[in-house]
Amino acid sequence: MADPRVLRATSLLALLSGGLLAGAFGYGAVNVATTFNAVPLEVRLTFHSALMQMNGPVMQTTMAAAALSALALAVLCRGLPRVVGALAGLLVVGSFLVTRFGNVPINGQIKVWAVSGPPAGYAELLSQWETFNVVRTVAAVLAFALIGWLVVSRRSLTPTPG
C-alpha cells in the first residue's frame, strides 16, 4: 500500500498547483483579457508582450507541477480516484498543449506587432488567441475541480496496494 503521507503530500501538491494554474488562467481570462479589449491597441500589444515574457517560466512550471502531481495521484490511487486523477492530469496537459501550440505562436506575432504595428487581419488572430485562452482556462479549472473533489472526499483516496 502506498504510504499515506506520500498520498497526502501528493494530494496537497496537486491541489495547490492545480489551484494556482486555474486561478492564474481564470484571473487572466476574466480580468486581463477583458482589459486588453478596453485599452488602445498599442497599449494592449505592449502589455501583452511584456506579460507573456514574464508568464512563460512561471506558467510552464505551474503547468508541469499540476500535471505531474495529478498524474502521480492517479498512480498512487485505485478505482475512481485513479481515473479522476488521470483525467485531471490530462486536462492540465491539454491546457499546456493549447498554450504551446495555440497561444504561444500568436504571442510571438504580437511581440512583433508591438514594435512594427499589427498587420491587416490582426483582429482574427487576437480572437483566436482569446478562444485558446478560454479553452485552456476551462481545462485548468476542470482539472482543479476534479483534484478538489478528490481531496475533499478523502475517503475516495485509496492508496494502491504495494
Secondary structure, 3 states (H helix, E strand, C coil): CCCHHHHHHHHHHHHHHHHHHHHHHHHHHHHHHHHHCCCCHHHHHHHHHHHHHHHHHHHHHHHHHHHHHHHHHHHHECCHHHHHHHHHHHHHHHHHHHHHHHHHHHHHHHHHHHHHCCCCCHHHHHHHHHHHHHHHHHHHHHHHHHHHHHHHCHHHCCECCC
